[in-house]
Amino acid sequence: MNETKSFEVRWTETDVAGVLEQVRRYPWPPTASIPDGWDHGCDPAYLRALCSRWTDAYDWRAAMADLNRFPQFTARIENFDLHFVHVIGEAQGRRPLLISHGWPGSHYEFWRVIEPLAFPSRFGGRAADAFDLVIPSLPGFGFSSKPLRPIGQRTTARLFNSLMTDALGYRSYLAQGGDWGGMVTSWLGREHGAAVRSIHLNMLGFRPTPNSATEAEKAWWARQNHAQEIVGAYFSLQASKPQSIAWMGAGNPVGQAAWIAERFHDWSDLSSRNMDDVHSKDTLLTNVMIYVMTESFTTSAWYYRGFIEESGFVLAQGERCETPTAVANFPGEALYIPPPRSLAERAYNIVRWTDMPRGGHFAALEEPDLFVEDVRAWAREHG
């Protein structure tokens, strides 16, 4: 058994004061006068308002208490101390669910869904739908330890499987993920199917080897490539030269906040609500603080280079994730356009596909009720 230890978030007044002083002294650069302030990057007016909130009204002590609201631990897995939230719900050990986050999110993304998933009877649901929840921080993110060089999602899947089976002693479990968490979960299904009963994705990771393609699939590839060109410059940089963004971000909390806030704006469903309605400034600041206070902005950017070096998107000819796979398609983001089901089924054993009415990249944050409902339904059918 791998040793696990209790963990608490502890931010000192001195350390936080140092960050806030850096925010106050930030040398604001020139900004272009354009109709849409988000068109060239993070909107200047939004960023100034976010920083004003950060220095004058954000209650970091309350945020720290909130981050300590659920039981959390670290476990030594190979060369990493993996941080994870572990909530034993009404399932009482019988229905474990591993949930993996991505970038620039964190384990905090799932705060709104933890209690409904773990204790459904408190929210008008059925106790039979309850899970034990395990929500880790990716290696190099947040409160998990940092790698010495970039690693990717395939390695992370191996570490997370060891966390579930060796450290926590679960014989089998379910797994859910989006963004990089979707890729980690895909590798869990692909390579650790002996323990992973079924997976649930709100972002598909694998692509089949391109050979023959329908007209709909060709059109999807074209749209996806265009989306990557328009809003995917961050990916190209972090996958090729991640240290370049690290040099600019280190010691620069405002720069880190701008880089993260831009992703939250661009990838969220803002079709019927504005940015503050979807993500309150305090919620976004707590997510940013996890990066700033742990100095994980650099190693989280490395995760993209690890992806390129380790696996990539495309499976070898004839390979497929055979673990039963559910897909929740949240339509409201610009970067990721879900592929036609025909293409997805060449990469996954799709057993459930839900087209959501709304919601974007950060599904559990943006639409917690829809997220919870679909995860429950998937687990009833395939868990």
Buried (B, 14 or more C-beta within 10 A) or exposed (E): EBEBEEBEBEBEEEEBEEBBEBBEEBEEEEBEEEEEBBEEBBBBEBBBEBBBBBBEEBEBEEBBEBBEEBEBBBBBBEEBBBBBBBBBBBBEEEBBBBBBBBBBBBBBBBBBBBBBBBBBEEEEBEEEBBBBBBBBBBBBBBBBBBBEEBBBBBBBBBBBBBBBBEBBEBEBBBBBBBBBBBBBBBBBBBBBBEBBBBBBBBBBBBBBEEEEBEEEBEEBBEEBEEBBEEBBEBBEBBBEBBEEBBEEBEBBBBBBBBBBBBBBBBBBBBEEEEBEEBBEBBBBBBBBBBBBBBEBBBBBBBBBBBBBEBBBEEBEEEBBBEBBBBBBBBBBBBBBBBBBBEBBBBBBBBBBBBEBEBBBBBBBBBBBEBBBBBBBBBBEEBB
